[in-house]
Amino acid sequence: MLKISFENKPINTRAIAIIINDQLKLDPETLHIDQQFHGIISKTINDKKIFNPKYGYSKILTATNKEGEIHHLILLAIGSENDVTEVKIEETGGRIHSLASHCKANLVGIKLGSKIGSFSPEEAAAQLASGALLASYRFNKYFTKKTEDEKFITEEFVIDAGDSDKALKLFEEKKALAMGVFFARDCINEVPNILYPESYAEKIIEKLEPLGIDIDVLGESQMRHLGMGALLGVGQGSANESKLVVMKYQGAEDDSDPICFVGKGVTFDTGGISIKPAANMHEMKYDMGGSAAVVGAIKALALRNAKVNVVGVIGLVENMPGGNAQRPGDVVTTMSGQTVEVLNTDAEGRLVLGDCMTYLQENFKPACVVDLATLTGAISIALGSTYAGCFANDDDLADKLIKSSHKTNEKLWRMPLHSDYNEMINSSIADIANIGSEKGLAGSSTAAQFIARFVKEGVKWAHLDIAGVAWDRKGTNPICPKGAIGFGVRLLNQFVKDNYESK
């Protein structure tokens, strides 16, 4: 893991990162570095053909100092100081790590002589460190023939920024959050022959119980006794037993009602009998991204000792087309007593969530419920990979989630629930159909309405459809390599921090 230290001493590393605003003025500390390198920094940033001060632009200079030593000077534009946000500083930290790794610099130094935007040097240092740490994540466990050069990654950051103790204290909370994100990414990236419901549950116990989190795992016989016919129906074609995992974090000093999170945990989704096309099916290991967000968020809250009570419930299944697989046309009875006609076995996540929602409400009194699921391809058609869809039965809850999402850059867009969509999931032979009656229309909204049928009156609930944002194929995210993003961990943590922890 990336080593990060905060020190009050001159930066003398072979790679030095320098942040430049659109005014192109260097503070005294940066001017001193510039003088050591014969003015190359000021000459570069003042040449419009070479350097663009717009946020996100970067330039690497290889230069010799007065002692004849070769250094890499990594220049990063932060844009207008008036527009600087925590997200931009974190992304800048991620870019520094990426550029330093490109330079094959094992150690990179950053000198912050003054505030960045409205952030103090210590705050900016912690945010830069957070971004660099998040960007340093790699899932390389199955490579056996990579060369040392191919595996190279910058291993250490040294940041000189004002009060080093204060910067370290600010960073510790961000580090705890990064550990939650890393755990979520590890689970999502793991291959499906290694991560399946039972092994996933064991992994959760191994990593979360030592943090003081109470964990209960229900097997198929227990779920059958509870009447969870919808969840069990999804997994009945698999040789791997389905599981329900309940995580309880008691961080508050009282017995206040818990904030409740529910996650879809389909460890691999073939589509079942309604099988998916072969192209990119291997990526369906990320269909448990909602559950990973819940697990990662609870880990982060425990690591930073958040003073709140939280319950997480995740349904873990594998959707396979085995000889005992669920068929289109089957009718299942849910834990709530409602019956569902299964018209498409690839609309399985909502079946899992329905039973999870009922179990949660039967056993806990939630302050609110937020479920996360890679639920529909329709949400990607509507919002691409920029936003997750947010559906809610409570405007205040939706507003709080959306405000927190802007702070973490895990963006949400409010999507509609409506009685028309509710009517579209009526079945001719059961209480509910698991897909809408009008093919291709309102797919994400009818899926959300399905889950809403399992929300009891008076319970504040939001559904986040993260199908378009859980997996990155482009590799352009400054704080995350290709693959699992861990979307939702930082959002849920921020939501809790903003609304349920005492200031």
N, C-alpha and C positions, 0 to 999 in steps of 0.2 A: 504494500500500500504506500502511496505517496507520503513521504515524510515532509512535514511543514513546521517551520520554526519562525518565531518572531524575535528579532534581535535589534538592539540599538547599537549598531556599529556600521562602519562604511561597507558598502557592497563591493566585493572584489571577486566575483565569480566569473567564469568564462562565458556565461550567458547572462545578460542584464536586460530586463524588460523595463521599458519606459512608456508611460501613458501620456498621450498628447491630446489636449483639447483643441477646439476649432479656432481658438485665439492664437495658437502656436507660440505661446509664451512659456519659457522654461523657468521653473522655480530655482532658487539658489542651489539646491542639492543636485538637480539635474544639470544645471549649468556647470557645476564642478565636474560631473561625469563627462559632459561635453568637452570641457577643456582638456581632460585627460586623453581624449581621442581626437584632438586637433580640430575641434569644432564640427565634426562630421554630422552630429545630430542636428544642430541648428541649420547647417547648410542643406541637409536633406529635407527637413520639414518645410523649409521656406521655398523649395523648388516645387511648384505646382505640377510639373510634369512627372515628378517622382513620388510625391506624397500627397495623399488626399485625406484631409482631417475629418471626413465623414465617419460616423460611428461604424465600427466593424472592419475598417481598413487596417492593414498591417504591412510592415516592411522589415525585412531582416537585413542588417548591415554587418558585414565582416570587416573588422577594423583592428588596427594595432595601436596600443596605447603608448605613452611616453617611455615606458620600460621595454617596449618592443614585444609585448605579449599580444597574441591574437585573441580577440573576443568576438562574440556574437551580440550585437545590439538589436533587440527586438522592439520595434516601435509599433505601438497600437493606438489607433485613434478612438477617442471616446465621444467625439462630437461635441455638441453644445453642453456646457456645464448645467444649463437650465433644464436639460432633458435627461440628465443622468438618473437612472433608477438602480435599485438593487439588482434587478435582473441583468441589466447591461454590465454592471461591474462583475457579476458572477460569470457572465458569458465571456468577458474579457479575460478573466482568470483561466477559463477553459481554453481560450485561444492561445494564451501564453504557454500553457502546458503543451498544446499541440505543436506550436511553432518551435518550442525548445526541444521537443522530441524529434522534430524534423531536422534540427541542427545537430542532433546526437549529443546534446548537452545533458549530462547527468544531473547537474545542479544549476538552478537558475535563481538569480537574485532580483528583487524588486525594491526600489527605493521610493517611498511615498513621503514627500516632504510637506505636503499640505493636503487639505481636504479635496475630495473629488465630488463635484456637485455640492449637495447638501450634507454629504457624509464625511465624518471625521476621518483622519488617517487610519485610526484603529478600526472603525467600522468598514472602511474600504478594504483594509488589509484582510479582515475576516471574510468579507464577501469574495475577494479575489481568491483566497485560499479555498473557499467552499467550491467555487467554480472549477478550480484546478483539480481538486480532489474528485469531484464528480466526473470530470473529463478523463481522469486517469484510469477509470474502470476498464478492465479487460476480461473477456471470457475466453481463455486460451487453453483450457485444461485438456482438450483433445488433440492439440497439435503435437506431433512427435518429431517433425523434421524441420521445424523453423530454425534458421540460423540465429546466432546472437544478434546480428545486425538487424534481422527482420523482427526480432522480439524486442528491440531496444525501446525503452520508454523512459522519459525523465523521471527520476526517482526522488528528487528533493527540491523544495522551494525554501528560500530564505527571504523573509520580508522585513524590511526596516521601516517601521511606521509608528512614530510617536511612542506611546506607552505600550510596551510589548506585553506586559501582564494583562492589560485591558483587552488588547487584540486577541490574546490567547483565550481569555474568558469568553469573548464573543464568538470565537471560532468553535469552542467546545460544543456548543449547542448545534451549530451547523454540521459539525463532524458526526454527532449522534444522528442527525437527519440523513446524512450521506450513508451511514451504515444501514439505515432502514431502506434507502433506495437501492444500495448494493445487494441487499438480501433479496429484494423483489426482483432485481435484474437477474441475479443468479438463478432464482427459481424459474423465471420465464425462459431464460436462455438454455436451461438444462434440457437434455434430449429426452424424448418421451419414453424410451425404453429404460431410462434411469429414474425419471420423475413421473410417477403414476400415483393414484390416490393414496395408497398405503405408505409409500416411501415419502411422499410430500408431507403427509401428516407426521411421520417420524421426524422429518427434517424440522418441522415447526416446533415439535416438542423439544428437540435437541437444542435449538437456538433460542427459544423464547422462555422456556421454563426457568433457566438459570437467572433470568431477569425479573423473576417474581410474578410472571404471568401464569394464571391458572388455565389449564388446557384440558378440555374434555374431547374425546374422539368417539363418535358413535359409528358403529359398524352397521352392516346391512340388516342383521337380525333386530337390532334396536330400532332402526329406522322403519323397518317393516311393522314392528309392534306399534309405532307411533302413527302409522298410516301414510308414510311418505311415498305414495305410489308414483308421483310425478318424477321426483329425483331418482328413485330406484329404476323407473322405466328407462331413463336415459342410459344408465350404466349396465343394463341387463345383458347387452350383447358383448360385454367385455369379460375377459378372464380375470381382470383386476377388480377387486371389491371396491365399491363406492364407500365414501366416508363423509361424515359431517364433522367439522372441527369448530369448537366453540372456545374462544379466547377471552379471558376476563382480566382486565387490568384495573386494579383498584388503587388509583393514585390520589384521589381526593381524601380529605380528612373526615368527610362525612359519608353518609349513605345516599348521596344525591343520585338521581336517576341517571343511568349511563347514556352516553352518546353511543349510538349503535351503527356499526358498519357491516354490510353484507357483501360478499364477493362471489362471483361466478368462478368456479374452479374446474373447468373442463380441461383436464391435463392433455388430452389430444382429441381433436374433433374431426373425424372422417366425414361427418354428416349422417352417419348411420346408414340405414337402408336408402335414404334419400342422399346418396353419396355425393360428395363434392367433386368437382373436376380435379384431375391430377395436378395441373399447374399450380405451383406454390402450396400444395397441401402440406408440405413439410413445415410450413410456418404455423400450422394450426396447433403447434405446441404452445403458442402464446395465447391460446383461448382461455387460459387461466389467469390472464393479466389482472382481472378485477380482484381475484382472491389474493394475488401477490401484493397489490396495492394495500389491501386491508392488513395483511400480515406485516408488510414493511412499515406501514404507519404505526401500528401498535408497537413494533420493535423500537421505532424512533421515539415514540412517546415515553416508553419505559426507560430507554437509555438517557433521556434528558430529564427524567423524574417529573413529568408533567403532573400537575395537581388536578387530575380529572379522573372520572370513572368511564371506562370505555369497554364495550363488548363487541367482539367481532365474530361473525358466523360465516363460514364458507362451506359451500357444497362441492365436494371433490368427486368427479366422475370421469370416465373415459367413454366417449361415444363411438362405438365400434359396430360394424355390420356382421356380427357373429350369428351363429345358428339360432340363438335365443334373443336376437335383437328385436327391439320394438319396431312395429310395422306402422306405416301410414294407415290410418283407419282405426288403430287401437284406441280404446278409451281407458284412461287411468283416473284413479281417485286420489286426490291430494290430501295432505294432512288437514287442510281446512274443511274437508268434506266435499268441496266442489269437484265436479268431474270435468275432465278435459279430453276432447277429441284431438288426437295427434294426427294432423293432416300432413305434416312434414317433419321427419325426424331430425332435420338439420335446424329446426327452430327449437333447440333443446335447452338453451341457456335459461330461458324464461321458466321452463318447467322446474329446473333446479332452484332458481331464485324464489319461485312461488312457495315451495316447501320450506326453504330457509327463512323466508319472511314469517311464515306461520310459526315455525319453531321459536324464532326470536320473540315474537309478540306473546306467545304462550308462556314463555319462561322469564321474560324481563319486562320492565316498564321503561321503554325508551324515551329519553328526552327528545330525540329525533332519530330517524333512520336514513342513512345514505347507502344506497347500493351501487356497486360498480361492476360493469360487465362489458366484455367485448361482445356485444349482443347482436348487432345487425350490420350488414353491408350497406344498408340504406343510409346509415348515418354518415358513412364515408362519402357516399354520393352527394349528400347534402352539404357536408362541412369539410370534406377532404381530410387532410392530416393536420389542420390548423386548430380546430376546436373539437372538444368532446361535446356531445349533446347533453343538456341538462333538462330533465323533466321533473316537475315537482307539484305537489298538491298544496303547497304553502308558499306564498310569494316571498315572505320574509326569509325563509330557509333558502330559497333559490338565490335571492339577492346576496345573502351572506356567503354562499358558496362561490358565486360569480366574483364578488369582491376579493375573496381570498385567492381565487384562480388568477387574477391579474397580478397579484403580488408574486406568485411563483412562476408565472408564465406557463402554467398548465391550464390553458384557457378553456372556458365553458361558454356555450351559447344556449340561451333558453329556447326550448322546443315545446310545441303545444301538446297538451292533453285535451281531449274533447269528447263529448258524448257520441259524436258521429263515429269516432275511432273505436269507441267502446262497443257500439253496435256492430262494427265490422268484425269483431271477434266472437260474436254469438255463433253457437253451433246448432245444427238442426237435430242433433241426437244427444248432446251433452250440454253442460252449463257453459263451457267455453271451448273455442277452437284455438289451437296454438299458432295459427297464422290468420291474417286478415282475409276477408272474403273477396276483396278486389285485388287481384294479383298485381304486384309491382307498385301499389299505391300506399303511401304513408306507412312504410314498413317499420320505421323506428318508433313512430307514434303508437301503432297498434301493439308493438312489442311492449312499450311502456305501459299501455293501458292494460295489457295482460297482467303485468306485475301489480298494477294498482288494484286489481280485483282481490289481491291478497293482503292489502293494507287495511287495517281496522279503522273504523271511524274515530277521528280525533287524533290519530297518530300523524305527526309531521314527517313527511317522507320525500326524498329526492332520489331519482334514478339517473346515474351518469353512464351514458353509452360511450365507451372509450375504444370502440373497435377501430377507429381511424387513427388513434394517437398512441396506442400501446406499443407499436412496433415500428422501428425506423429502417426503411430500406435505402434511404438516400445517404446517410452518413454526414449530413450537414449541420446537425445539432452541435453547437460549441461545447456543451457539457455532457455529451453522451455519444459513444461510438455507435456504429450500426448495430441493429438488433433491439433487444429489450430496452425500453426507456425507463420503466418503473413509474409510469405515469400514475398520478394519484397519491403517491406517498407524501410528497411535499404539499400538495393541495389539502389533503385531509389534516396533516399536521398544522398547517396555517389556519385552516377553518377552526380547529380546536383552540389554537392559540388566540385567535382573534375574538372568539365568542364565548369561550367557556373557562378560560383561565383568568384568575384575578390579575389585574394590572399592577 
